[in-house]
Amino acid sequence: MLGINHINRSDIYLALNILYSMQGILYPNGIINQALQLVIIIWGLSIFSKFLLSQLRQTRFLKATTALVLMYCLYGCILIFFGNPLIINIPDAPSRYIYLQVSLRSLLNIYVFYHYASKGFLTSSRIRIYTILLLCSLIPRFYYTQAQIMLISNRDAVTNNTGYIFLSIIPALFFFVNRPLLQYLLLATTMFFIIMAMKRGAIAIGLLAVLFFIYSNVFSKNRKQKFGTLLLTIILVLGVISIVSYLMSNNGYFLYRIEQTLEGDSSGRGDIYSILWEKLLKEQSVIYMLFGRGADSTWALAGNYAHQDWLETFCNNGLMGCIILFNFFICLLRDALYSKQVFSKNYRIAYVVLFMIILCQTMFSMSIQCLEIPISIVLGYLTYWKGRSHEEIAREKLA
């Protein structure tokens, strides 16, 4: 009989997350997905607590991430137990527990997958399997979300936020370097759904990521492999051009979204940004400037989330929160750029692409409190191996 120690707990954790993401498709929204989410958060907290109690086990990046987690926990707990007086009379404001819930669901995954990488449960071959499973589960989720939005809006063409989830798949595709045909097939599928989701930010970041992807594949191959890679690249580029051309000719909403972009229309974000900046520039309280107005304060100031992580953080957590968030990105960038001793060129570029996706998304969306599972898997794995190399180098120097 197989013992519990031989069960790949990383598989179970991923299965719970996929099952949670299928709410509304496999089962109705309600107690099932709430129970799944609670199990996932408790699981993440149990592993996070081990890192918290052993600072020596944490890399510089994990320490920066821990600072973010603790900040969100502090502000989230204050909101739950004491509320935020600024949003008491706002009827559409999110429930008190949402702030803490989404923060934990976002960041704790990094620790979970880092931990399972250290235990040997999460390997490069496992990441390839996970990527295919996640992509397959995303496709029905895309169509379900599309149908729900169309039903509510009574339109036959809409934007679909799952575009950002498909975007998070791209860094994991670098792990298919030795399977180029499958790699390009997965990338083509991913880009197809990113474009079909019509989220302009996701499309822009996705196209930039594809450029890094092509550069990595073409210049990291030997002479014999380059011909096949170039051929697949040309097919991919022509495919993307064909899809975009077709949509521009036959989909009025897609063309409308392009025209919005060219005219500088930011789907209402500009109004939210200007309101929040005006409030911040007129702020006279030193306490508010340093520590913010509390969780979800943007709802009191602009009647919505900021849809921009830096503004959201400044309003909610103040200048200190922005410094903590900035340190997170500095540590992530440092790890990505100085990973030459550990990873091949292909994986190093995957690290950079991962950083780029998260950072770019902060500029016009909610990224840090909405990190997707594919990003966390790759980030946890790469962070573990990057940190391990430093430990081994240190031991060699001491010896």
C-alpha positions in Angstrom: 0.0 0.0 0.0 1.3 3.4 -0.9 2.3 5.5 2.1 1.3 9.1 2.6 4.9 10.2 2.2 4.9 8.8 -1.3 1.9 10.7 -2.4 2.7 13.8 -4.5 1.1 16.5 -2.4 1.8 19.0 -5.1 -0.5 17.1 -7.4 -3.3 17.2 -4.8 -2.8 20.9 -4.2 -3.0 21.6 -7.9 -6.1 19.4 -8.2 -7.8 21.4 -5.5 -7.0 24.6 -7.3 -8.3 23.4 -10.6 -11.4 22.0 -9.0 -12.0 25.4 -7.3 -11.6 27.2 -10.7 -14.3 25.0 -12.2 -17.1 26.5 -10.0 -20.2 27.1 -12.1 -19.0 24.5 -14.7 -18.7 21.2 -12.7 -20.8 22.4 -9.7 -22.8 25.4 -8.7 -21.3 28.4 -6.9 -21.8 28.2 -3.2 -20.6 26.0 -0.3 -18.4 23.7 -2.4 -16.1 26.4 -3.8 -16.1 28.2 -0.4 -15.0 25.0 1.3 -12.3 24.3 -1.4 -11.0 27.9 -1.0 -10.8 27.5 2.8 -8.8 24.3 2.5 -6.5 25.9 -0.1 -5.8 28.9 2.2 -5.3 26.8 5.3 -2.9 24.5 3.4 -1.0 27.6 2.2 -0.9 29.1 5.7 0.4 25.9 7.2 3.4 26.0 4.8 3.9 29.7 5.1 4.1 29.4 8.9 7.1 27.2 8.5 8.9 29.8 6.5 7.9 32.5 8.9 9.3 30.6 11.9 12.6 29.9 10.1 13.9 33.1 8.5 17.1 31.3 7.6 15.2 29.2 5.1 14.0 32.3 3.2 15.8 33.8 0.2 15.8 37.6 -0.2 12.9 37.3 -2.6 10.9 35.2 -0.1 11.6 37.7 2.6 10.3 40.5 0.4 7.2 38.3 -0.4 6.7 37.6 3.4 6.7 41.4 4.0 3.9 41.7 1.5 1.9 38.8 3.0 2.2 40.3 6.5 1.1 43.7 5.3 -2.0 42.3 3.6 -2.7 40.2 6.7 -2.5 43.2 9.0 -4.7 45.4 6.8 -7.1 42.6 6.0 -7.5 41.6 9.7 -8.1 45.3 10.6 -10.8 45.5 7.9 -12.5 42.2 9.1 -12.5 43.0 12.8 -12.9 46.8 12.9 -14.0 47.7 9.4 -13.0 50.8 7.4 -15.1 53.8 8.4 -14.5 55.3 4.9 -16.5 52.6 3.1 -19.3 51.9 5.7 -22.0 53.7 3.6 -20.8 52.5 0.2 -23.4 49.9 -0.9 -21.4 48.2 -3.6 -18.1 47.9 -1.6 -16.7 44.3 -1.4 -17.3 42.2 1.7 -14.8 42.7 4.5 -13.1 39.3 4.1 -12.4 39.7 0.3 -9.3 41.8 0.8 -7.5 39.2 3.0 -8.9 36.2 1.1 -7.6 37.3 -2.4 -4.3 38.3 -0.9 -3.7 35.0 0.7 -5.0 33.1 -2.3 -2.5 35.0 -4.5 0.7 35.0 -2.6 0.7 31.8 -0.5 0.9 29.7 -3.6 4.5 30.8 -4.1 5.5 29.3 -0.7 3.6 26.1 -1.4 5.2 25.4 -4.7 8.6 26.5 -3.4 8.2 24.0 -0.6 7.2 21.2 -2.9 10.1 22.0 -5.2 12.4 21.6 -2.2 10.8 18.2 -1.4 11.2 16.9 -4.9 7.5 16.8 -5.6 7.6 19.7 -8.1 10.0 19.0 -11.0 10.4 20.4 -14.5 8.5 17.3 -15.9 5.7 17.9 -13.4 5.5 21.5 -14.5 5.0 20.4 -18.1 2.1 18.1 -17.0 0.6 20.8 -14.8 0.7 23.3 -17.7 -1.2 21.0 -20.0 -3.8 20.3 -17.3 -4.2 24.0 -16.5 -4.5 25.0 -20.1 -7.2 22.3 -20.7 -9.1 23.4 -17.7 -8.9 27.0 -18.8 -10.6 26.5 -22.1 -14.1 25.5 -20.8 -13.7 28.2 -18.2 -13.1 30.7 -21.0 -16.3 29.7 -22.8 -18.3 29.6 -19.5 -17.2 33.1 -18.5 -17.9 34.3 -22.0 -21.4 33.0 -22.0 -22.1 34.5 -18.5 -20.9 37.9 -19.5 -22.9 37.9 -22.7 -26.0 36.8 -20.8 -25.6 39.7 -18.3 -24.6 42.3 -20.8 -27.0 41.2 -23.5 -24.2 41.5 -26.1 -22.7 39.0 -28.5 -19.1 40.3 -28.0 -17.4 41.1 -24.7 -14.1 41.3 -23.0 -13.1 38.3 -20.9 -10.8 38.5 -17.9 -9.6 34.9 -18.4 -7.3 36.5 -21.0 -4.9 37.3 -18.1 -5.0 33.7 -16.8 -4.0 32.4 -20.3 -1.2 35.0 -20.2 0.1 33.5 -17.0 0.6 30.2 -18.9 3.4 31.6 -21.1 6.4 31.4 -18.6 5.7 27.6 -18.1 5.9 27.0 -21.9 9.7 27.6 -21.7 9.9 24.2 -19.9 8.9 22.5 -23.2 12.2 23.5 -24.9 13.0 19.9 -25.8 9.5 19.4 -27.3 9.3 22.3 -29.8 6.3 21.0 -31.7 4.2 20.7 -28.5 5.7 23.9 -27.2 4.5 25.9 -30.2 1.1 24.2 -30.3 0.6 25.2 -26.6 1.8 28.8 -27.3 -0.5 29.1 -30.4 -3.5 27.9 -28.3 -2.6 30.3 -25.5 -2.3 33.3 -27.8 -5.5 32.4 -29.6 -7.5 32.6 -26.4 -5.6 35.7 -25.2 -6.6 37.5 -28.4 -10.2 36.1 -28.3 -10.6 37.4 -24.7 -10.1 41.0 -26.1 -8.3 42.3 -23.1 -6.0 44.8 -24.6 -3.5 44.7 -21.8 -3.2 40.9 -21.9 -2.8 41.0 -25.7 0.0 43.6 -25.5 1.9 41.8 -22.8 1.3 38.5 -24.6 2.8 39.7 -27.8 5.8 41.1 -25.9 6.3 37.8 -24.2 6.1 36.0 -27.6 9.0 38.1 -28.8 11.1 37.0 -25.8 10.0 33.4 -26.5 11.1 33.6 -30.2 14.4 35.1 -29.2 15.0 32.4 -26.7 14.1 29.6 -29.1 16.0 30.8 -32.1 19.2 31.8 -30.4 19.5 29.0 -27.9 19.4 26.2 -30.5 22.3 24.6 -32.4 22.5 25.0 -36.2 20.5 21.8 -37.0 17.6 22.8 -34.6 17.4 26.4 -35.8 15.7 25.5 -39.1 12.8 23.7 -37.4 12.5 26.4 -34.8 12.4 29.2 -37.4 9.8 27.3 -39.4 7.6 26.9 -36.3 8.1 30.6 -35.5 7.0 31.7 -39.0 3.9 29.5 -38.7 3.1 31.0 -35.3 3.5 34.6 -36.5 1.5 34.0 -39.6 -1.2 32.3 -37.5 -1.4 35.3 -35.1 -1.5 37.8 -38.0 -4.3 35.7 -39.7 -6.4 35.6 -36.5 -6.0 39.4 -35.9 -6.8 40.1 -39.6 -9.9 37.9 -39.5 -11.2 39.6 -36.3 -10.6 43.0 -37.7 -12.6 42.2 -40.8 -15.4 40.2 -39.2 -15.7 41.3 -35.6 -16.9 44.8 -35.1 -16.2 44.7 -31.3 -12.6 43.7 -31.8 -12.1 46.6 -34.2 -13.9 48.9 -31.7 -11.4 47.8 -29.0 -8.5 48.7 -31.3 -10.0 52.1 -32.1 -10.5 52.6 -28.3 -6.8 51.9 -27.8 -5.7 54.3 -30.6 -7.9 57.0 -29.2 -6.5 56.6 -25.7 -9.7 55.2 -24.2 -8.8 53.2 -21.1 -12.3 51.9 -20.3 -12.9 54.3 -17.5 -9.5 53.8 -15.9 -8.4 57.3 -16.7 -11.3 58.7 -14.6 -10.4 56.5 -11.7 -6.7 57.4 -11.9 -7.4 61.1 -12.0 -9.8 61.0 -9.0 -7.3 59.0 -7.0 -4.3 61.1 -7.9 -6.2 64.3 -7.1 -7.1 62.8 -3.6 -3.5 61.8 -3.0 -2.0 65.1 -4.1 -4.3 67.0 -1.8 -3.7 64.6 1.1 -2.5 66.5 4.2 -2.4 63.7 6.8 1.1 62.4 7.3 -0.3 59.2 8.7 -2.4 58.6 5.6 0.5 59.4 3.3 2.8 56.9 5.2 0.3 54.1 5.9 -2.7 54.7 3.7 -6.4 54.9 4.5 -6.8 51.1 5.0 -7.9 48.2 3.0 -10.3 48.9 0.1 -10.0 52.6 0.5 -10.1 53.1 -3.2 -13.8 52.3 -3.0 -14.3 55.3 -0.7 -12.2 57.6 -3.0 -13.3 56.5 -6.4 -16.1 54.0 -6.0 -14.1 51.1 -7.4 -10.7 49.4 -7.3 -7.9 51.4 -8.8 -7.2 48.8 -11.5 -3.5 49.7 -11.0 -1.5 48.1 -8.3 0.7 51.1 -7.4 -2.3 53.4 -7.0 -4.2 50.8 -5.1 -1.3 50.2 -2.7 -0.7 53.9 -2.2 -4.3 54.6 -1.3 -4.7 51.5 0.9 -1.2 51.0 2.4 0.5 54.3 1.9 4.1 55.1 1.0 5.3 52.2 3.2 3.2 49.8 1.3 4.6 51.0 -2.0 8.1 50.6 -0.7 7.3 47.0 0.3 5.8 46.3 -3.1 8.8 47.9 -4.9 11.2 45.8 -2.9 9.3 42.7 -4.0 9.9 43.6 -7.6 13.5 44.6 -7.1 14.2 41.2 -5.5 12.4 39.3 -8.2 14.3 41.2 -10.9 17.6 40.6 -9.2 16.9 36.9 -9.1 15.8 36.8 -12.7 18.9 38.7 -14.0 21.5 37.0 -11.8 20.4 33.4 -12.4 23.2 32.6 -15.0 25.0 30.2 -12.6 21.9 28.1 -12.2 19.7 28.0 -15.3 20.2 27.6 -19.0 19.5 30.6 -21.2 16.0 29.3 -21.9 15.0 29.2 -18.2 16.7 32.6 -17.5 14.5 34.2 -20.2 11.5 32.4 -18.6 12.4 34.1 -15.3 12.6 37.5 -17.1 9.3 37.0 -18.9 7.6 36.0 -15.7 8.9 39.2 -14.0 7.8 41.3 -17.0 4.2 39.8 -17.0 3.7 40.5 -13.3 5.2 44.0 -13.5 3.4 45.1 -16.7 0.1 43.9 -15.3 0.5 46.1 -12.2 0.3 49.2 -14.5 -3.3 48.7 -15.6 -4.7 45.8 -13.7 -4.6 44.1 -10.4 -1.6 41.7 -10.4 -0.1 41.2 -7.0 -3.3 40.2 -5.3 -4.3 38.2 -8.3 -1.3 36.0 -9.1 -2.5 33.0 -11.1 -1.5 29.4 -10.3 0.7 28.9 -13.5 2.8 32.0 -12.4 3.1 30.7 -8.8 4.2 27.2 -10.0 7.0 28.5 -12.1 8.0 31.2 -9.6 8.1 28.8 -6.7 10.2 26.3 -8.7 12.7 28.9 -10.1 13.0 30.6 -6.7 13.9 27.4 -5.0 16.6 26.4 -7.4 18.0 30.0 -7.5 18.2 30.0 -3.7 19.7 26.5 -3.5 22.5 27.5 -5.8 23.5 30.4 -3.4 23.5 27.9 -0.4 25.8 25.5 -2.3 28.1 28.3 -3.4 28.3 29.5 0.2 29.2 26.0 1.5 31.9 25.6 -1.1 33.5 28.9 0.0 33.4 27.8 3.6 34.9 24.5 2.8 
